[in-house]
Amino acid sequence: MSSAEESTPDNDQPLDTNILREINKKALVDALNTVNGAKTLVLDPNLAGPLSLVTDVALLKHHGVDKMFWLEAGPLSLATPNVVYLCRPKIKYVKMIADHVKRHAKESLRYNYTILLVPRTSTLVSRLLEEEGVLGDVTISSYNLQLIPLTGDVVSMEYESAFKDIWVDGDETVIYDFAQALITLQKMFGTFPRMLGKGDHAARLIKLVETYLPQTRSISTSDTLSGLSDKIDSLVVLDRRVDMITPLLTQLTYEGLIDELIGIRNSHVELPVSLISPPPNAGITSSSGPSTTPTTSTSNTLRKESKKKYHLSPTDTLFTDLRDLNFSFVGKKLNQVAHRLDEDYKASRQAKTIPQLRDVVGKLGGLQSEHQSLRIHTGLSELLVPMTRTEQFNKSLEIQQNLLASYNISEQLTAIEDLIAQGAEMELVVRLACLASITAGGIKAKVLENIKREILQTYGYNFLPLLLSLSAPSLAILLPNPPPTSHPDLAAAAKYPFNSLRKSLRLLIEDDPESLNEVENDISYVYSGWAPISIRLVQCVAQKGGVLSNPAETGNQADGKGGRGEKVQAHPIIGWKGFEDILALIPGRTVDVDMNVASAGGLISRPAGKTTTTVVCFLGGCTYTEIAALRWVSKQNKGRRFLIVTTGIVNGLSIIDGISGVQKSVTSKDAGL
């Protein structure tokens, strides 16, 4: 702990989000216990990951689950009289279940069928089952899986299709479910004193919370809903459409780069088996510790190995130190830890007296777990480094930086076409084309048509729906310039005020030696010089001084997470005041609901110096870099923490794949459970 942190007068504990895990676990146990006897669990593959963060196989078996299968088309052989389907209310899943019931009826097999819908029942499901003629054979119930803690300061619905549902399919069910989850949060910690939002769907979410809260108060026995929270100072809701630039960029923090290049799903990453299960003689033998300068042969060997899921756990102290670092600082940090562990091992071998030996034995377990963690993250870095040194990776970064600086747009579009010719991944090409469209206010019609034609001819005409969705008014991130006059909605969407925002929100830090300290002492370190618009908007509410200038002192030593300047007392939440003109430029509604005024209880008083929490909601998903940037903002303030609540973790790859309908295959039978 730093001296600045030690001298902080308040010792207020952060919100205990682990309660949410216990609520989810109890709800699952209660749902399973409604079915007596041994049961087979048939699971929606997309729910396996979220469930692994809530429960484990042992608990399921303890409550009667004998076998588990994926919910998929085809025959289903059962060895138990009861079968429980656990899935989201999707049409394809309902038809699969109906097919199973019909097959069993034809074979004169009788089972007790129960469908647990996540997070709630749906009349659509009942109607479909009735049309299939099997409604009378099944029992429909629900499992109210809501917010799942990923770390102490991040909770997520882990709803993979939220972005596509809202902005492509026009299905706003997830907004209602998110509102119910926020009401659950208020049951635990009290009513949000103030609710602020930016974006049309953010406004709808806040309206739903306002509408359903009084109804919940009338039927709830919880006292927390009767008054304003003394732990939470405000709720800030941003819908993903407000800042589409951030997820299209390549994340440059350690955790973000793992997500970009290897993939993190439900806090799990697939790693070579030899990294997770080291050989028995693995140890730190040299004074320099393990090398963090990977060789090509080592990384190639690791990539070819069979994979196993590994949980990037918040209890891993080395990972929590590394995850928010800019990747350029990771090697240095790993070497420092390796040297420290080496010294600790040497000190343990010099123990001679009984008290010294007892002390060594007490520390040995911790040293071994630290060593294992160091081995895994060193190996993970060895996998990442060669990927970051490829010509294609660096060319894409160069294109991104030039587009953000509005430098020679036509040359960047030619470079994107060159990437297509070189066989770059479809998702990368589409991300860059969308980024060019947003930052330049659209792409010249003839050039855009050429790019679209090349994409279809190179990657397949099955991606035509993807290109149409990206150009539709609801999303509008791949548009011609000028936009077609036949669609006034597209004309409005094409007027995203990128250049104005870049200047007024201080988004781009110039790449020159004089600006180096500025990058290291600002949230822009997460993209090596670019500040996420979404987090700048949060700063407009919670750290107004950080928008206009660096809140950290520029003279301090950088550690990859920004500077370590003197902490400033967090100012009270007074809404968007001072930034109304900037907010008015961004498409979408701006909301500010002061519950102090609406509440009969009047203004809530907080003790001076008490630390409060600002809840920041991302509707449509957030990136690991945005999480890292918010943590950095939190470190600059005394008296304010952030709790990040999101529909899921996204990046440009997952957004493009989600819209295109590309499904990643499930490789592990237990999927992390």
N, C-alpha and C positions, 0 to 999 in steps of 0.2 A: 504493500500500500504506500502511496506517495505521501510526502509530508503535508501536501495540500489537503489530501483526503483525511489524514489523521486529525487535522486541526478543525475539520468540519464540526460545528457544534451539534448538529442534529444526528440522532442515531435511528431515525425512522426506518422501519423495515419496508422493503418493496412489497408490492401486492403479491400475495401467495397464489400464483396461477396453478399450482399443483392441485388445488381443490377441484379445478375443472377436470383434471384427469380422473380423480376419484369419482366425480359425478358421472362421467362417461362410463367408467368401469362398473359402477353400481347399476346404471341403467341397462348395460349389456347383460349383467348377471340376472337382473329382474326379468328382462325379456326372455332369456333362455329358460329361466325357471318356470315360465308359464307353460312350457311344454314338458310334461312329466316323462321320465324314462330316458333311455339311451336315444341319442339323436345324431343324424348326419347333418353337418353344416355345409351348405352349398353357397359359396361366397362370390360376390361381385369382385373380379380381380382388382379393380381400382380402389376397393375398400380394404384390401389386405394391408397395404402400407399404413394408412391411418390407424387401423386396428392394432398394428404392432406397436404403436406409440401409446396405446391405452391399456393393452392386456398382453397375455402370452398364452402359449398352447396349454401350459399346465392348468391355468385357471379355467380355460374352456373345457378341458377334460374333466376337471373337478365338478363341473356343472353339467355333465352328461354328454358332452360332445365326443362321439366315438371316432368319427372320421370326418375329414374335410375335403371338399372338391371345389374346383373352379366352376362358376356358373357359365356354361358354354353350350352351344348347340350340340345335339347328338344324344345317344342313349345315356341313361344314368342308372347304374347298378347300385342298389342299396342293401345294406346288411342290418339296418335298424328299422323299427316300425315307424319312427318319426323322422321327418326331414324338415329342416329349417333353412329357408332361403333368406340370405341377408344381402340386400342390394338397394341401389338407388332406383327411384320410380321411372325407369327408362322403358320405352316401348319394346326395344329389342329383348330386354331381360324378361319382361312379362310374357312375350311370345315363346321364349325358351322354356319358361316354367310351365306354360300351358301345354307345350309339346311333351314335356316330361310326364305330366299328369295323364295325357291322352295315351301315350305309349304304355304306361303302366296299366291303364284300364283295359287296353287291348290284350295285354298279356295276363289279365285277371290278377294283377298284383294290387294289394291294398295297402296304402300308407296314409299316415296323418301328415298333411301338408300345412306348414305355417310360413307365411311370408312376412319378414320383418323389413319394412321399408325405411330407408334412411333419408332425411331425418324425421319424416312424418308420413302418414298415409295420404293417398291421393285418390280422388274420385275417378280419375282417368284410368288408374290401374283396375279398379272394380269394374268399370265399363268394358275395358278390354277383355278381362277374364270372363265377363258375362257373354260377350260376343263369341269368345272361344268355347263357351259351353262348359266351363270348369269352375265357375264362381262358387258353386255349392260344395265343391270338394276341398276348398282351401280356406284357411283362417288368415285374415289380413290384420297385421298389427304394425307397430313401428318401433324403431330404435332411435331415440333422439340424440344422435351423435352431433355435437355442436362444435365448440371451440376446443382444439387440442393444443396443449402447451408443447412448443418445440424447444424453447429455452425459457429462462426465467422472465425474459422481456418480450417474447414473441409467442403469440397464440394464433392458430390458423384453423380454418374450417377444412383445409386440405381438399378443397373442391376443385378438381383438375380442370373441369370444363366451364368454370364460371365465366371466364372472359368470352369464350365462344357463345355460351348461352345468351349473354346479355347483348353483345355488340354484333353478333352475326345472326343468331337465331331469333333474337327479339324475345327471348324467354326470361322474364324477370323473377322467376321463382326463387332464384338464389338471393335476390335482394330481400324478399320476405324472410327467408331462412336466416339471413345475416342479421336482420332486425330482431328476430327472436333471440339470436345468440347474444346480441348486445343487451337485450332486456335481462337475460340470464346474468350477464356481467353486472348489471345494476342491482339485481337481487342480492348479489354477493357483497358489493362495495358501496351501494347507494346510488341515487340518481345523479346523472351528469349535470353539473351546475350550468354548463354552457355547451352548446352543440354548434360547431362550425363546419361548413362543407363547401367544396368547389366541384362543380359538374352537375349535369342534369340528374344522373342516377344517384349521385351522392345526396342531392336534395330530396329525391324520392325515399332514400333510406332513412334520412333524418325525419321526414314526415311520417313514415311508418312507425318509427320509434316513438314519436310524439303521440301518434294515434292510439297505439296499442298499450302504451305505458299505463294510462288511467284504467283501462280494462284489467290489466294485470294486477294493479294495486287492489282492485275491488275483490279479486278472488285469491290473492296471495296472503299468506300469514306472515310473510317476512316484514320486519320492521324497517329494513334498509330502504325499501321503496317509498316509505312515507316521508323521507327527508332527503335533502341534498347530500351528496357524498362529501365527507371531510378528507377523503384520501385522493380523490380524483378531482382535478380542477377544470377539465374540459374534455370534450370529444372533438377530434378533427377528422373529417371524412374527406378523402380524395378519391374520385373515380379514375380508373386507369386511363381513360380517354383524355383526361386533362394533360397528362404527360406521357405520350407514346414514344418520345425520343429516348428516354432512359432505358427501357427494356430492349430497344433495338441496338444499343451500344454493347460492346464487349466488356464484361465486368472484369476489373483488374485487381480486386482484392483476392486474397487466398481462397476463401470460401466461394466467392463468385466465380473465380477461374475454374475451380473444381466443377462447379455446376455447369459452366460453359463447355468445358472440354471433356469431362468424364460423365457428368450428370449426377445430381443429387435428387433422390426421390423420397419424400417423407423422411428426411434427415438420414437416409441411408445411401451409401455409395458402394458400387461394386468394385472390389479391389482384387488383385492377384492373391491366391491363397497363401503364398509364401510370405506376404506382407503381414497378413492377419495372424497366421500361425507360424511363428519363426522356428527355425531349427533349434534343437536343444542347446547347441554350443554357441548360440548367438550371444554376443556380449560386447562391451566397449573395451577394446584392448589397447588402443593407442591414446596418447594424451590429447590428440586433436579431435577424438571422437569420430563418429561416422562422417563420411564425406558428403557434403551437400552440393558437390559439383558432379552431376550424374554423367555417366558415360553412355554413349549411344547403344552399346551392346547390352548394358544393364537394363535400360529402359525398354529395348526391343524384347528382351527375354521376359520382362514383367508383363508387357502387353500381350504376349502370346499365351500366358498361363491361364488356367481355368480361374473363374472369378467366384467370389463369395461376398455376400452383403456385409457391410461394416457400418455400425451406427456412429455417426459423428456426434458424439454425446457432449452435452454442455457440462458434464462432470469431468471431462478430460481437460485439465487445466492448461496443458500445452496447446490444445486446439483452440481454447477460448482466447489464448494469447495471440495465436496466429491468424484466426479466421478473419479479422477486420483489417489486417495489415495489407498495404499495397504489396503485390507479389514480389516486387523488386527488393523488399526488405526481409523476405522470408528466409533466404539462405543465411543471412547474417544472424538472425534470431535462432535458427536451428544450431548453428555453430556455437553460439553462446551457451545454449542449453547443454549441448554435448560436452563442452569444456567443464561446465559446472558439475555435471553428473560424473565425469571422469575424476574430478577432484574429490567428490563425495565417496566414490568407490575406493580411491587410494587412501582416504582418511579411514574408511571402515577396515581396511586391511592392516592398519597400524594399531588397531585397538588391542590392548594387552590386559588391562585390569577388568575385574568382573563388572563394575558399573559401566565401563566403556563398551564392553561386549554386549551388555543388556541394552545400552543405547543404540548400538549398531543393529541388533536384532529388531528393535522397535522401528527403525528407519528402513530396514531392508525391503519390506513389502512395498513401501512408497517408491523407493529407488527402482525396483523392478518394474512397477507399473509405469513410471516415468520413462524408463528405458524402452519399454514396449511401445509407448506412445511416440517417443522420438523416432524409433525405427519405422513405424507406420508413416509418420508425416514426412520423414526424410525420403522414404520410398515413393510416397505420393508426389513429392516435389520432383523426384527423378522421372516420374511419368509426365509431369506437366511441362518441365523445361524444354524438352525437344519439340513439343507441340507449339510452344510459344516462339520457337526459333525458325519455324517454317516460313518460306517466302509468302505463302498465301495468308497466314495469320498476320504477318507484319504489314502486308499490302492492305488487308482489310482495316487494320488500325489506322494506317495512313489515310485511307479514303474517309474513314469516320472523322478523323481530326480535321481534314480539309473541308468536309461538308459542314462541320460545326463552326468553322471559321468563315464559311461562305467563300472559300478560295477556289476559283476556277472550276465552277460546277460542271461545265461541259467535259473537262478533262477527267473528272471523277466518274461521270457517266460512261465515258469510254473505258475507264479502268474496270468498271462493273461488267461491261460487255466482254472485256478480256478475261475476267474471272469465269464467265460462262464458258468461253472457248477453252479455258484450261480445265474444265470439268469440276469447278468448285461446287461445294454442296449447295443444293437448291435453297435451303433455309438461309444460308449466308448471303446469297445473291439477292433474295427477296428482302431480307432485312436492310441491306444497303440501299436497294432501290426505294424502299419505303422511307428510309432516313433522308435520302436525297429529295423525295417529294415533299416531306414535311418542312425541311429546313429551307428549301428553295421556293416554297409556295406552289409546288407542282413541277412536273417535268414537261418539256416541250412535247407536244402531241406526237410528232413524227418519231422522236427519240424513244418515247415511252412505248409506242406501238412496236418499234424494233426490239426493245428489251423484252416485252411480253412475248413476242413471236419467238425470240431466241430461247426464252425460258420453256415455252411449250414444246418446241422442237427438240430441245436438249434433254429435258427431264420428263416429258410426257404430257399428253393432253388431259390426263386425269387431274392436272393442277389448274385447269381452267376455272373451276368453281372457287379456288383459292384466290386467283387474281380478280375475279368478279366481286368476291366478298371484300377484298381490300379496297376496291374502288367504290363500293356501295355507300350511300349517304350516312348510314349508321356508323361506319368506321372511317371511311374516306382518308386513308393514309397512302394511297397510291393513285395520284390524280394527274391529269394533263394540265398544262398551263398554256393558254387560259382554259378554265373549266368549261364544259358544255353549257350553253345558255338554256338548254332544255331542262336542266336540273338546278334550280336556284339553291337547293340544299347543299349541293356539291360546291357551288360558288362560295357559299358562306364557310364551308369546312376548309376550303383551300386558303382562306385568309388567316391561317394560324399565325399570330404575331411573333414569329421566331426572332427576327432581328431586334425588335423592341424589347422582348423579354431578355434576350442575351445581354443587352446593355443595362436595363433597369434592375435585373436580378443578379447581375454580376456572375453570369453563368460560366463564361470562358476565361480561364487564366492563361495569358499568352505564354508560349513556350520559349522563354529566354532566361538567362541566368538570374536576372534581377527579380523575376517572378517566382523563382524556385521556393523561397521561404513561404511565399503566399500560398502556393499549392499545398505545402506540407502543413500549413496552419489553417486549413479550410476544408470543408466537406468535399471539395473538388479533388482531394487526393485519391478518392475511390475510382476515378476515371482518369487519373494523371493529368488533371487540368480542367475537367468539366464538372460542374456542380449539378446534380440532379434537380430538375425543376420542381419535382414533388417535394423534396426536402427543403428547398428554398421557400416554398409556400408554407410549409410547417414553421419555418423560421419567421415568416411574416406574422405568425400568431404567437410563437413561444420564445423566439430569440431575435427580436426585431433588429438589434444591433448587428447581428451576424449576417444580415442580408446586404447591408451597405458597406461593411468592412470586416476584416478578420477579427473574430472575438478572441483568438489566442495570440499571445505575444509572439512576434516573428523572430525574436532573437533566441528562442529556446531550441534545444537539440531536438531534431525530429526523430520519431520512432516509427514512422510509417503509419501512424494513426493521427497525424497532425501534431501540433505543438503542445507544450505542457504549461501554458501560461496560467496566471492567477485566475482562480474561478471567480465568476461574477454572480451576484445574487440574482436569481431568476425574477423577472418582472411579472406582475399579475397579468392574467389573460384578459385582454380588453378587445378581443375580436380582431378584425382585419384592419383596424385603424392605422392610417398612414400609408396603406397600400391599396386603397380602394381603386385608384386609377389603373394600377397594374392588373388587379383582379378583373376589372371590366374588360380588359383587352382579350383575356382568355375565354374561348367559347364555353358555354355552360353556365348554369345558375350559380350565384354566390349566396350562401346561407349563413345566418348568424342568429341562433335562437338562445336567448338568455333565460335560463330556467330560474334564475334568481328573481326575475320579474314575474314569470309565470307561476312560480310556486307561492302557495299561501304562506309558506314558512318565512318568506322574505329572504334577505341577503344572509348568506352563511358566513360566519366569522371563523377565521383560521388563526391559530396561534402564530406569532411572529417566528420565523425561522423554521417552521414545520415544512418538511419535504412533501410535495404533492406529486401526483402522476398525471401526465397528459396522455390520453389514449389516442393514438393515431391509427385510423382505419384506412386500409387500401381495398377498395371495392374493385375486383378484377385482378387482384394479385399484386405482389411487390417483389423486388429483386433483393438479392443478398447485399448488393452495394447500397441500396437505400437503407437497409437495416444497419449496415456499418456506419453510414453517414449520420443516422439518427443517434446511434450510440456515441459518436464523436460529439454531436451537439450536446448530448446529456452530460458528457465529461466536462464541458466548458462552464456549466451552470452549477450553482449551489441551490438546492431547494426544489429542483424539478427533475423527475425521471420521466421516461417514456415507456409506455406499453404499446407494442405494435400488434394490431389485430388485422388479419388479412383473410381473404377467401382462399389464398394459396400462395405458394412461391412460384414465380414465373421468370422466364428470360425470353429473349427473342426467339430462340429455337422452339421452346415449348408453345409460345403463342402461335407461330407459323404452323407448326405441326398440328396444334389443336384445331386451327381453322381448316387446314387441308384434310383433316380426318385421318392423319397418319397415327396408327396405334403402335406403341412400343411393345414388343413381345414380352411376356412374363416369363422369365428364365428360371426362377426359383419356385419350387412347389409351395414352400411355406411363406414366400414373399416377405421375409423378415419377421414373421410371427414367431 
